[in-house]
Amino acid sequence: MVSEHRCPSCADPVGTRDRFCEECGTRVADQHRDRVEVDVGVAAGVSDRGRRHYRNEDALALRDLGSPRDGVTAAVAIVCDGVSSVSRPDEASEAAAQAAVEAMVAALRADGDPATATRTAIHAADKAVTALADDDPNARGAPACTFVSAVVTGGAVTVGWVGDSRAYWIPQARTESAAPVRLTEDDSWLAQELAAGTLTFADAVADRRAHAITAWLGQDADEIAPHVVTVEPEGTGVVVVCTDGLWNYLDSIDKLAAALPAEALDAPLDAARELVEVALRCGGRDNITVAVLPFGTQPLDTQPGGAS
C-alpha cells in the first residue's frame, strides 16, 4: 500500500481513505477536522466532531471579500453536512464547501450579484460531490451532503440551501417589528408533511422519518433546484448558519436567539464557540458546525464593481 500517512500510534502506513489503522486499530480519520475554527474578521465559524461521532462529516468555508481587488465587498459563509448513511460523507462535505466558496468568490467578483453567485456556487458544489462517486461495489451509496450559504453585504443578506442545514437572522434589538427569523425551510420529510397538513406536529416529529432529507447534493440526487432568498434587514444583527448538530438542540428560533451571546456582533468567533458548546453540553450527538456573520456593523459597499 502506497501512502504518505502513518498511524500516530504504531507508525504503520495507512491509506488516505482509511478510518482506522489496520495494524493496531487506532482511529486515524481526518483528526485535523475534529475541531476547526476560522475567523476572517467579518465572519467566523467553528466545526466540531461532537461527542458521539468518530469523525467530523461537516465542512466550513468562510471568505472576506473586502479588498479593492475583489470588486465587491461581502462576507461569505458556506456550511455542508455529509450524509452519514452513504459512503465518504466527510469527503463530500469538504469537496462541496471548497468548490462552492471558490465558485462563489469568482462569481461575486465577476458579476457582483449575490443571488446569481449563490446558484453558481450550489451547482459547483453539486458537481464536486458528484465527481466523488465511483464504482466501488462495497460502497453504501454515492457521496452526498447538504448545503447552506450566506452572503452578507452592506444592505442585504442572501442565503441559499439544499437539504436541512439552516440560516437564521438574529437582530441585535429584538422588538415585534424586528424579531429573529429562520431564513431557510428544510428539505425534509417532516417539512413536507407539515406543509401538506396530513399529520399533527407532534405525530410528524415522533415519526422515524422526521429527519429524513428530501434533497441533497451528489450523484443520487434529483435535479438540483437551489433555494435562494434575499432579505434586507433593518438595523444591526447577525446571520447564523449551522448544521442540524446545533439546531436539533435549539429547535426554535427563540431558543437559538436566547443562546446567542450578546457580544456576537463584535466577537463572532466567541459567539460561534459558545453555540457549539451549547450543543456539546446537550450531548453532542452529531457533528456541529456554526458560522456567525455580523450585519450592519460597518459601512460595506453594496455596489458591485468590475471583475478583477
C-alpha positions in Angstrom: 0.0 0.0 0.0 1.5 3.3 -1.1 0.7 6.1 1.4 2.2 9.3 2.8 0.1 8.8 6.0 1.1 6.8 9.1 -0.7 5.7 12.2 0.0 8.1 15.1 0.2 5.1 17.4 2.2 2.4 15.6 3.5 4.3 12.6 2.2 1.7 10.2 1.2 3.1 6.8 -2.5 4.0 6.3 -4.4 4.9 3.2 -6.0 8.3 2.7 -9.5 6.8 3.0 -8.7 4.6 6.0 -10.6 5.5 9.1 -8.7 3.1 11.4 -5.2 1.6 11.3 -5.3 -2.0 10.0 -2.4 -2.9 12.2 -3.4 -1.6 15.7 -6.9 -0.3 15.2 -6.2 3.3 16.2 -8.6 5.9 14.7 -6.8 7.9 12.0 -9.7 9.6 10.3 -9.1 13.3 9.5 -8.1 14.2 13.0 -7.3 17.8 11.8 -11.0 18.2 11.2 -12.1 17.2 14.7 -12.1 20.8 15.6 -11.9 23.6 13.1 -12.1 27.3 13.9 -12.0 30.0 11.2 -12.0 33.8 11.8 -11.9 36.1 8.8 -12.8 39.2 10.7 -16.2 39.9 9.1 -17.3 36.4 9.9 -16.2 33.4 12.0 -17.1 29.8 12.5 -16.5 26.6 14.3 -16.9 23.0 13.2 -16.6 20.3 15.9 -16.8 16.5 15.7 -19.1 16.3 18.7 -19.1 13.6 21.4 -20.5 10.6 19.6 -19.2 10.5 16.0 -15.7 9.2 15.3 -15.1 11.8 12.5 -16.3 15.2 11.5 -18.6 14.9 8.4 -19.3 18.7 8.4 -17.3 21.3 6.5 -17.0 25.0 6.7 -15.7 27.7 4.4 -15.5 31.5 5.0 -14.3 34.4 2.9 -13.9 38.1 3.4 -14.3 40.0 0.1 -13.2 43.3 1.4 -10.2 44.3 -0.6 -10.1 46.5 -3.7 -9.2 43.6 -5.9 -12.5 41.8 -5.0 -14.6 44.4 -6.8 -17.5 43.8 -4.3 -17.5 43.9 -0.5 -19.1 40.9 1.2 -18.7 38.2 3.8 -19.3 34.7 2.6 -20.1 31.6 4.7 -20.7 28.0 3.4 -21.6 25.1 5.6 -22.1 21.5 4.4 -23.2 18.4 6.3 -22.2 14.9 4.9 -25.0 12.3 4.7 -23.8 9.6 7.1 -25.9 6.8 5.6 -23.8 6.8 2.3 -20.1 6.5 1.6 -17.4 9.1 2.3 -19.7 11.8 3.7 -16.7 13.7 5.1 -15.2 14.0 1.6 -18.5 15.0 0.2 -18.9 18.0 2.6 -15.3 19.1 2.2 -15.4 18.9 -1.6 -18.8 20.8 -1.7 -17.6 23.6 0.6 -14.4 24.2 -1.1 -15.8 24.1 -4.7 -18.7 26.3 -3.6 -16.6 29.0 -1.9 -14.3 29.3 -4.9 -17.2 29.5 -7.3 -19.0 32.0 -5.1 -16.0 34.3 -4.9 -15.3 34.1 -8.6 -19.0 34.9 -9.4 -19.2 37.8 -7.0 -16.0 39.3 -8.4 -17.3 38.9 -12.0 -21.0 39.9 -11.6 -21.5 41.2 -8.1 -25.0 39.7 -7.7 -25.2 37.5 -4.6 -28.3 35.5 -5.8 -26.6 34.6 -9.1 -23.3 33.8 -7.2 -25.2 31.6 -4.8 -26.8 29.5 -7.5 -23.5 29.2 -9.3 -21.9 28.0 -6.0 -24.5 25.4 -5.3 -24.2 23.9 -8.8 -20.4 23.9 -8.5 -20.7 22.1 -5.1 -23.1 19.5 -6.6 -20.7 18.9 -9.5 -17.8 18.4 -7.0 -19.7 15.9 -4.9 -21.0 14.0 -7.9 -17.4 13.6 -9.1 -16.6 11.6 -6.0 -18.9 8.8 -7.0 -17.1 5.6 -8.0 -17.9 2.1 -9.0 -17.0 0.5 -5.7 -19.4 -2.4 -5.2 -18.9 -2.2 -1.4 -20.0 1.5 -1.2 -23.2 2.2 0.7 -24.2 4.8 -1.8 -22.8 7.7 -3.7 -21.3 10.5 -1.5 -23.8 13.2 -0.6 -24.2 16.3 1.6 -26.5 19.2 2.4 -25.6 22.8 1.7 -26.3 26.2 3.1 -24.6 29.5 2.4 -24.9 33.2 3.3 -23.6 36.3 1.6 -23.7 39.5 3.7 -23.2 42.9 2.0 -23.8 46.3 3.4 -27.6 46.3 2.7 -28.7 42.7 2.3 -28.3 39.1 3.2 -28.6 36.3 0.6 -28.9 32.7 1.6 -29.0 29.5 -0.4 -29.6 26.0 0.5 -30.3 22.4 -0.4 -31.2 20.0 2.4 -31.8 20.7 6.1 -28.8 22.9 7.2 -30.1 26.3 8.2 -29.6 30.1 8.3 -31.1 32.5 10.8 -31.3 36.3 11.1 -31.0 37.5 14.8 -31.4 41.2 15.2 -29.5 42.9 18.0 -32.6 44.9 19.1 -35.5 42.4 19.4 -38.9 44.0 19.1 -42.2 43.0 17.5 -41.1 44.6 14.2 -37.5 43.2 14.5 -37.8 39.6 15.6 -35.5 36.7 15.0 -36.4 34.7 11.9 -35.3 31.5 10.2 -34.3 32.2 6.6 -34.4 28.7 5.3 -37.0 25.9 5.0 -35.8 22.4 5.4 -35.9 19.9 2.5 -37.1 17.1 4.8 -39.9 14.6 5.2 -41.1 16.5 8.3 -41.4 19.8 6.5 -43.3 18.1 3.6 -45.8 16.5 6.0 -46.3 19.7 7.9 -46.8 21.7 4.7 -49.3 19.1 3.5 -51.2 19.1 6.8 -51.5 15.4 6.8 -50.1 15.0 10.3 -50.1 17.0 13.5 -46.7 18.4 14.5 -46.4 16.0 17.5 -47.1 13.0 15.3 -44.8 14.1 12.5 -41.9 14.8 14.9 -42.3 11.4 16.5 -42.2 9.6 13.2 -38.9 7.8 12.4 -38.8 9.6 9.1 -38.9 13.1 10.6 -35.3 13.9 9.9 -35.0 12.2 6.5 -33.9 14.8 3.9 -35.6 15.1 0.6 -32.9 17.0 -1.3 -29.1 16.9 -1.3 -26.0 17.2 -3.4 -24.5 14.2 -5.1 -24.9 11.7 -7.9 -28.0 10.1 -6.4 -29.9 13.4 -6.0 -32.7 14.5 -8.2 -32.1 17.5 -10.4 -30.8 20.3 -8.2 -33.2 23.2 -7.6 -31.4 25.6 -5.3 -33.4 27.7 -2.9 -32.2 31.3 -2.8 -33.6 34.1 -0.7 -32.5 37.7 -0.2 -33.6 39.9 2.7 -32.8 43.4 3.7 -32.7 43.6 7.5 -33.3 46.8 9.3 -30.7 47.6 12.0 -27.8 45.5 13.1 -27.7 41.9 13.9 -26.1 38.6 13.0 -26.7 35.8 10.5 -26.2 32.3 12.0 -25.5 29.4 9.6 -25.5 25.9 11.0 -25.9 22.2 10.6 -28.5 20.1 12.4 -25.9 19.3 15.1 -26.9 22.7 16.6 -30.5 23.2 15.7 -31.6 19.8 16.9 -30.9 21.1 20.4 -32.0 24.7 19.8 -35.1 23.6 17.8 -36.9 27.0 17.9 -35.8 30.4 16.8 -36.4 31.8 20.3 -34.1 29.2 21.9 -31.3 30.0 19.3 -31.7 33.7 19.8 -31.5 33.3 23.6 -28.4 31.1 23.3 -26.6 33.6 21.1 -24.1 35.7 23.2 -24.9 39.4 23.4 -21.4 40.3 22.0 -21.9 38.3 18.8 -21.8 41.5 16.7 -18.3 42.3 17.9 -17.0 38.8 18.6 -18.4 36.4 16.1 -15.8 33.7 16.8 -16.6 33.7 20.5 -20.3 33.5 19.6 -19.8 30.5 17.3 -17.7 28.8 20.0 -20.5 29.3 22.6 -23.2 27.9 20.3 -21.1 24.9 19.7 -20.5 24.5 23.4 -24.3 24.6 24.0 -24.7 21.6 21.6 -21.8 19.8 23.3 -23.3 20.3 26.8 -26.6 19.0 25.5 -24.9 15.8 24.4 -23.1 16.5 21.2 -24.7 13.5 19.4 -23.9 14.9 16.0 -21.2 16.9 14.3 -21.7 20.6 15.0 -20.9 23.5 12.7 -21.8 27.1 13.2 -20.9 30.3 11.3 -21.7 33.8 12.6 -21.8 36.8 10.2 -22.4 40.3 11.7 -24.6 42.6 9.7 -24.8 46.4 9.8 -21.7 47.0 11.9 -19.6 48.5 9.2 -20.2 50.6 6.0 -19.9 47.7 3.5 -20.1 48.8 -0.1 -23.2 47.3 -1.7 -22.4 48.3 -5.2 -20.8 45.7 -7.3 -17.5 46.6 -9.1 -15.8 45.1 -12.1 -14.1 41.8 -12.4 -10.6 41.5 -11.0 
